[in-house]
Amino acid sequence: MTEYVKTYHCPTCDGLASGRGHLCHPRTEAMPFTCEFCDKTIDDARHVCGAMLDKIEYICKKCGRLAIYDTMLCEPVPVDAD
């Protein structure tokens, strides 16, 4: 069975975002959710746990937030980019 991820247009960048939104502009309607890294039920869309810290690869050019996946940010660039 195929599982579809609900998407919506981000009001910050007008791009498609997951049901929880981009970290730059998260959606509170999708709370709580289960963190895929620590398995805890979380009420904060911008949750960061210890298991995530070593995996962070992107920073948003617009707001400076860090993320593991580029799809979680409005304007992602690799952290190690100059």
N, CA, C and O atoms as CSV, one atom per row, in Angstrom:
chain,resi,resn,atom,element,x,y,z
A,1,MET,N,N,0.843,-1.185,0.000
A,1,MET,CA,C,0.000,0.000,0.000
A,1,MET,C,C,0.890,1.251,0.000
A,1,MET,O,O,1.847,1.330,0.771
A,2,THR,N,N,0.586,2.197,-0.836
A,2,THR,CA,C,1.339,3.443,-0.931
A,2,THR,C,C,0.808,4.429,0.097
A,2,THR,O,O,-0.399,4.646,0.195
A,3,GLU,N,N,1.731,5.035,0.876
A,3,GLU,CA,C,1.343,6.062,1.824
A,3,GLU,C,C,1.703,7.416,1.250
A,3,GLU,O,O,2.842,7.634,0.838
A,4,TYR,N,N,0.752,8.320,1.220
A,4,TYR,CA,C,0.982,9.639,0.668
A,4,TYR,C,C,1.217,10.643,1.792
A,4,TYR,O,O,0.560,10.590,2.831
A,5,VAL,N,N,2.155,11.552,1.575
A,5,VAL,CA,C,2.430,12.605,2.543
A,5,VAL,C,C,1.591,13.808,2.166
A,5,VAL,O,O,1.628,14.277,1.028
A,6,LYS,N,N,0.828,14.305,3.138
A,6,LYS,CA,C,-0.002,15.479,2.888
A,6,LYS,C,C,0.903,16.698,2.730
A,6,LYS,O,O,1.829,16.886,3.519
A,7,THR,N,N,0.650,17.513,1.736
A,7,THR,CA,C,1.467,18.692,1.494
A,7,THR,C,C,0.603,19.950,1.474
A,7,THR,O,O,-0.619,19.878,1.352
A,8,TYR,N,N,1.251,21.089,1.596
A,8,TYR,CA,C,0.565,22.369,1.485
A,8,TYR,C,C,1.569,23.409,1.022
A,8,TYR,O,O,2.774,23.156,1.048
A,9,HIS,N,N,1.103,24.561,0.602
A,9,HIS,CA,C,1.984,25.634,0.155
A,9,HIS,C,C,2.457,26.444,1.351
A,9,HIS,O,O,1.650,26.951,2.131
A,10,CYS,N,N,3.768,26.558,1.487
A,10,CYS,CA,C,4.368,27.306,2.586
A,10,CYS,C,C,4.110,28.801,2.378
A,10,CYS,O,O,4.379,29.321,1.295
A,11,PRO,N,N,3.597,29.499,3.387
A,11,PRO,CA,C,3.339,30.938,3.231
A,11,PRO,C,C,4.623,31.776,3.171
A,11,PRO,O,O,4.580,32.933,2.755
A,12,THR,N,N,5.752,31.209,3.577
A,12,THR,CA,C,7.010,31.943,3.546
A,12,THR,C,C,7.631,31.933,2.160
A,12,THR,O,O,8.059,32.972,1.659
A,13,CYS,N,N,7.681,30.742,1.530
A,13,CYS,CA,C,8.362,30.638,0.232
A,13,CYS,C,C,7.436,30.216,-0.899
A,13,CYS,O,O,7.859,30.202,-2.055
A,14,ASP,N,N,6.178,29.871,-0.599
A,14,ASP,CA,C,5.176,29.407,-1.552
A,14,ASP,C,C,5.534,28.053,-2.173
A,14,ASP,O,O,4.892,27.629,-3.134
A,15,GLY,N,N,6.549,27.374,-1.635
A,15,GLY,CA,C,6.898,26.041,-2.106
A,15,GLY,C,C,6.060,24.998,-1.405
A,15,GLY,O,O,5.404,25.291,-0.405
A,16,LEU,N,N,6.075,23.770,-1.927
A,16,LEU,CA,C,5.353,22.692,-1.281
A,16,LEU,C,C,6.114,22.234,-0.050
A,16,LEU,O,O,7.334,22.075,-0.090
A,17,ALA,N,N,5.399,22.022,1.036
A,17,ALA,CA,C,5.989,21.563,2.283
A,17,ALA,C,C,5.220,20.348,2.769
A,17,ALA,O,O,4.089,20.107,2.346
A,18,SER,N,N,5.840,19.582,3.663
A,18,SER,CA,C,5.169,18.410,4.217
A,18,SER,C,C,4.013,18.855,5.094
A,18,SER,O,O,3.820,20.051,5.312
A,19,GLY,N,N,3.253,17.911,5.591
A,19,GLY,CA,C,2.121,18.217,6.450
A,19,GLY,C,C,2.510,18.996,7.684
A,19,GLY,O,O,1.688,19.740,8.219
A,20,ARG,N,N,3.770,18.849,8.168
A,20,ARG,CA,C,4.234,19.604,9.323
A,20,ARG,C,C,4.805,20.945,8.904
A,20,ARG,O,O,5.102,21.780,9.758
A,21,GLY,N,N,4.965,21.171,7.606
A,21,GLY,CA,C,5.489,22.441,7.104
A,21,GLY,C,C,6.992,22.504,7.121
A,21,GLY,O,O,7.660,21.542,7.499
A,22,HIS,N,N,7.527,23.637,6.711
A,22,HIS,CA,C,8.964,23.875,6.801
A,22,HIS,C,C,9.284,24.325,8.221
A,22,HIS,O,O,8.417,24.871,8.903
A,23,LEU,N,N,10.506,24.105,8.672
A,23,LEU,CA,C,10.901,24.571,10.004
A,23,LEU,C,C,10.851,26.093,10.076
A,23,LEU,O,O,10.699,26.664,11.156
A,24,CYS,N,N,10.980,26.750,8.914
A,24,CYS,CA,C,10.902,28.207,8.847
A,24,CYS,C,C,9.485,28.689,9.187
A,24,CYS,O,O,9.301,29.772,9.743
A,25,HIS,N,N,8.500,27.869,8.846
A,25,HIS,CA,C,7.101,28.220,9.075
A,25,HIS,C,C,6.319,26.939,9.363
A,25,HIS,O,O,5.578,26.461,8.504
A,26,PRO,N,N,6.480,26.376,10.574
A,26,PRO,CA,C,5.817,25.107,10.880
A,26,PRO,C,C,4.319,25.248,11.066
A,26,PRO,O,O,3.812,26.323,11.386
A,27,ARG,N,N,3.625,24.146,10.858
A,27,ARG,CA,C,2.178,24.115,11.065
A,27,ARG,C,C,1.886,23.484,12.413
A,27,ARG,O,O,2.351,22.380,12.695
A,28,THR,N,N,1.141,24.154,13.226
A,28,THR,CA,C,0.820,23.623,14.552
A,28,THR,C,C,-0.342,22.637,14.507
A,28,THR,O,O,-0.560,21.892,15.462
A,29,GLU,N,N,-1.084,22.628,13.413
A,29,GLU,CA,C,-2.219,21.702,13.299
A,29,GLU,C,C,-1.760,20.251,13.270
A,29,GLU,O,O,-2.529,19.349,13.602
A,30,ALA,N,N,-0.511,20.021,12.873
A,30,ALA,CA,C,0.010,18.658,12.740
A,30,ALA,C,C,0.654,18.158,14.033
A,30,ALA,O,O,1.292,17.105,14.034
A,31,MET,N,N,0.499,18.885,15.115
A,31,MET,CA,C,1.085,18.496,16.395
A,31,MET,C,C,0.080,17.658,17.172
A,31,MET,O,O,-1.122,17.841,16.979
A,32,PRO,N,N,0.504,16.769,18.021
A,32,PRO,CA,C,1.878,16.326,18.224
A,32,PRO,C,C,2.289,15.336,17.132
A,32,PRO,O,O,1.447,14.823,16.395
A,33,PHE,N,N,3.597,15.077,17.041
A,33,PHE,CA,C,4.106,14.080,16.111
A,33,PHE,C,C,5.155,13.250,16.837
A,33,PHE,O,O,5.624,13.632,17.909
A,34,THR,N,N,5.524,12.107,16.250
A,34,THR,CA,C,6.546,11.245,16.837
A,34,THR,C,C,7.865,11.501,16.127
A,34,THR,O,O,7.953,11.371,14.907
A,35,CYS,N,N,8.891,11.865,16.888
A,35,CYS,CA,C,10.223,12.119,16.332
A,35,CYS,C,C,10.798,10.815,15.791
A,35,CYS,O,O,10.824,9.805,16.494
A,36,GLU,N,N,11.260,10.836,14.539
A,36,GLU,CA,C,11.806,9.627,13.926
A,36,GLU,C,C,13.175,9.247,14.491
A,36,GLU,O,O,13.669,8.153,14.217
A,37,PHE,N,N,13.788,10.125,15.268
A,37,PHE,CA,C,15.124,9.869,15.811
A,37,PHE,C,C,15.111,9.437,17.270
A,37,PHE,O,O,15.898,8.573,17.657
A,38,CYS,N,N,14.233,10.017,18.094
A,38,CYS,CA,C,14.198,9.650,19.516
A,38,CYS,C,C,12.905,8.941,19.910
A,38,CYS,O,O,12.773,8.500,21.052
A,39,ASP,N,N,11.946,8.824,18.984
A,39,ASP,CA,C,10.667,8.133,19.201
A,39,ASP,C,C,9.773,8.757,20.280
A,39,ASP,O,O,8.836,8.112,20.749
A,40,LYS,N,N,10.050,9.989,20.673
A,40,LYS,CA,C,9.203,10.667,21.651
A,40,LYS,C,C,8.075,11.388,20.925
A,40,LYS,O,O,8.217,11.777,19.766
A,41,THR,N,N,6.957,11.561,21.617
A,41,THR,CA,C,5.848,12.346,21.087
A,41,THR,C,C,6.144,13.804,21.411
A,41,THR,O,O,6.352,14.168,22.569
A,42,ILE,N,N,6.159,14.642,20.360
A,42,ILE,CA,C,6.628,16.020,20.472
A,42,ILE,C,C,5.519,17.014,20.123
A,42,ILE,O,O,4.732,16.789,19.203
A,43,ASP,N,N,5.471,18.116,20.876
A,43,ASP,CA,C,4.508,19.199,20.618
A,43,ASP,C,C,5.159,20.411,19.970
A,43,ASP,O,O,4.484,21.408,19.715
A,44,ASP,N,N,6.472,20.342,19.695
A,44,ASP,CA,C,7.205,21.469,19.133
A,44,ASP,C,C,7.707,21.097,17.740
A,44,ASP,O,O,8.521,20.186,17.597
A,45,ALA,N,N,7.223,21.802,16.711
A,45,ALA,CA,C,7.605,21.488,15.328
A,45,ALA,C,C,9.091,21.691,15.090
A,45,ALA,O,O,9.652,21.105,14.164
A,46,ARG,N,N,9.737,22.509,15.909
A,46,ARG,CA,C,11.165,22.786,15.737
A,46,ARG,C,C,12.024,21.964,16.695
A,46,ARG,O,O,13.138,22.362,17.035
A,47,HIS,N,N,11.510,20.834,17.120
A,47,HIS,CA,C,12.193,19.918,18.036
A,47,HIS,C,C,13.553,19.486,17.490
A,47,HIS,O,O,13.678,19.144,16.314
A,48,VAL,N,N,14.565,19.505,18.350
A,48,VAL,CA,C,15.890,18.983,18.026
A,48,VAL,C,C,16.317,18.126,19.207
A,48,VAL,O,O,16.302,18.583,20.350
A,49,CYS,N,N,16.700,16.878,18.931
A,49,CYS,CA,C,17.173,15.994,19.990
A,49,CYS,C,C,18.634,15.631,19.717
A,49,CYS,O,O,19.149,15.886,18.629
A,50,GLY,N,N,19.280,15.049,20.688
A,50,GLY,CA,C,20.685,14.679,20.567
A,50,GLY,C,C,20.972,13.796,19.369
A,50,GLY,O,O,22.012,13.942,18.727
A,51,ALA,N,N,20.064,12.884,19.059
A,51,ALA,CA,C,20.256,11.970,17.933
A,51,ALA,C,C,20.262,12.703,16.591
A,51,ALA,O,O,20.795,12.187,15.608
A,52,MET,N,N,19.679,13.889,16.543
A,52,MET,CA,C,19.606,14.660,15.299
A,52,MET,C,C,20.855,15.515,15.058
A,52,MET,O,O,21.190,15.801,13.909
A,53,LEU,N,N,21.535,15.919,16.111
A,53,LEU,CA,C,22.611,16.902,16.004
A,53,LEU,C,C,23.722,16.512,15.031
A,53,LEU,O,O,24.187,17.352,14.260
A,54,ASP,N,N,24.152,15.255,15.056
A,54,ASP,CA,C,25.223,14.814,14.156
A,54,ASP,C,C,24.765,14.692,12.703
A,54,ASP,O,O,25.594,14.579,11.800
A,55,LYS,N,N,23.466,14.714,12.474
A,55,LYS,CA,C,22.924,14.513,11.132
A,55,LYS,C,C,22.549,15.816,10.430
A,55,LYS,O,O,22.176,15.787,9.257
A,56,ILE,N,N,22.637,16.945,11.107
A,56,ILE,CA,C,22.250,18.232,10.522
A,56,ILE,C,C,23.161,18.562,9.351
A,56,ILE,O,O,24.385,18.574,9.488
A,57,GLU,N,N,22.554,18.831,8.192
A,57,GLU,CA,C,23.317,19.084,6.974
A,57,GLU,C,C,22.967,20.382,6.269
A,57,GLU,O,O,23.711,20.822,5.393
A,58,TYR,N,N,21.837,21.014,6.635
A,58,TYR,CA,C,21.377,22.195,5.899
A,58,TYR,C,C,21.069,23.348,6.827
A,58,TYR,O,O,20.704,23.156,7.986
A,59,ILE,N,N,21.221,24.549,6.298
A,59,ILE,CA,C,20.835,25.776,6.979
A,59,ILE,C,C,19.970,26.578,6.006
A,59,ILE,O,O,20.211,26.560,4.799
A,60,CYS,N,N,18.978,27.269,6.523
A,60,CYS,CA,C,18.104,28.079,5.675
A,60,CYS,C,C,18.735,29.457,5.461
A,60,CYS,O,O,19.078,30.144,6.424
A,61,LYS,N,N,18.885,29.854,4.205
A,61,LYS,CA,C,19.433,31.187,3.892
A,61,LYS,C,C,18.511,32.291,4.378
A,61,LYS,O,O,18.960,33.408,4.638
A,62,LYS,N,N,17.232,31.991,4.502
A,62,LYS,CA,C,16.241,33.004,4.861
A,62,LYS,C,C,16.171,33.253,6.372
A,62,LYS,O,O,16.152,34.403,6.811
A,63,CYS,N,N,16.133,32.163,7.178
A,63,CYS,CA,C,15.922,32.355,8.620
A,63,CYS,C,C,17.043,31.799,9.495
A,63,CYS,O,O,17.066,32.062,10.697
A,64,GLY,N,N,17.974,31.037,8.917
A,64,GLY,CA,C,19.100,30.521,9.685
A,64,GLY,C,C,18.830,29.240,10.452
A,64,GLY,O,O,19.702,28.777,11.188
A,65,ARG,N,N,17.656,28.655,10.305
A,65,ARG,CA,C,17.343,27.411,11.005
A,65,ARG,C,C,18.130,26.254,10.390
A,65,ARG,O,O,18.426,26.251,9.196
A,66,LEU,N,N,18.458,25.283,11.222
A,66,LEU,CA,C,19.206,24.103,10.798
A,66,LEU,C,C,18.255,22.935,10.597
A,66,LEU,O,O,17.226,22.847,11.267
A,67,ALA,N,N,18.598,22.028,9.668
A,67,ALA,CA,C,17.758,20.865,9.411
A,67,ALA,C,C,18.588,19.708,8.872
A,67,ALA,O,O,19.691,19.893,8.357
A,68,ILE,N,N,18.034,18.527,9.004
A,68,ILE,CA,C,18.668,17.313,8.484
A,68,ILE,C,C,18.382,17.172,6.992
A,68,ILE,O,O,19.267,16.803,6.220
A,69,TYR,N,N,17.157,17.462,6.588
A,69,TYR,CA,C,16.734,17.301,5.193
A,69,TYR,C,C,16.507,18.676,4.557
A,69,TYR,O,O,15.982,19.580,5.206
A,70,ASP,N,N,16.894,18.831,3.313
A,70,ASP,CA,C,16.691,20.111,2.619
A,70,ASP,C,C,15.218,20.447,2.452
A,70,ASP,O,O,14.859,21.622,2.371
A,71,THR,N,N,14.364,19.438,2.400
A,71,THR,CA,C,12.931,19.667,2.218
A,71,THR,C,C,12.270,20.282,3.439
A,71,THR,O,O,11.098,20.654,3.382
A,72,MET,N,N,12.999,20.396,4.543
A,72,MET,CA,C,12.439,20.958,5.772
A,72,MET,C,C,12.617,22.475,5.857
A,72,MET,O,O,12.140,23.104,6.801
A,73,LEU,N,N,13.307,23.064,4.868
A,73,LEU,CA,C,13.610,24.496,4.904
A,73,LEU,C,C,13.136,25.198,3.639
A,73,LEU,O,O,12.982,24.568,2.592
A,74,CYS,N,N,12.905,26.501,3.737
A,74,CYS,CA,C,12.462,27.289,2.584
A,74,CYS,C,C,13.594,27.527,1.579
A,74,CYS,O,O,13.392,27.380,0.373
A,75,GLU,N,N,14.773,27.891,2.068
A,75,GLU,CA,C,15.924,28.159,1.186
A,75,GLU,C,C,17.155,27.431,1.715
A,75,GLU,O,O,18.065,28.063,2.252
A,76,PRO,N,N,17.189,26.085,1.566
A,76,PRO,CA,C,18.281,25.306,2.140
A,76,PRO,C,C,19.591,25.428,1.375
A,76,PRO,O,O,19.610,25.474,0.145
A,77,VAL,N,N,20.680,25.479,2.126
A,77,VAL,CA,C,22.035,25.381,1.570
A,77,VAL,C,C,22.814,24.448,2.495
A,77,VAL,O,O,22.562,24.435,3.700
A,78,PRO,N,N,23.748,23.675,1.962
A,78,PRO,CA,C,24.550,22.796,2.817
A,78,PRO,C,C,25.290,23.605,3.877
A,78,PRO,O,O,25.773,24.703,3.599
A,79,VAL,N,N,25.380,23.067,5.083
A,79,VAL,CA,C,26.048,23.759,6.189
A,79,VAL,C,C,27.495,24.070,5.842
A,79,VAL,O,O,28.005,25.127,6.214
A,80,ASP,N,N,28.162,23.163,5.135
A,80,ASP,CA,C,29.571,23.373,4.830
A,80,ASP,C,C,29.820,24.222,3.583
A,80,ASP,O,O,30.966,24.369,3.157
A,81,ALA,N,N,28.753,24.787,2.990
A,81,ALA,CA,C,28.925,25.658,1.818
A,81,ALA,C,C,29.498,26.997,2.246
A,81,ALA,O,O,29.129,27.527,3.294
A,82,ASP,N,N,30.389,27.540,1.450
A,82,ASP,CA,C,31.016,28.838,1.777
A,82,ASP,C,C,30.180,29.994,1.298
A,82,ASP,O,O,30.557,31.151,1.489
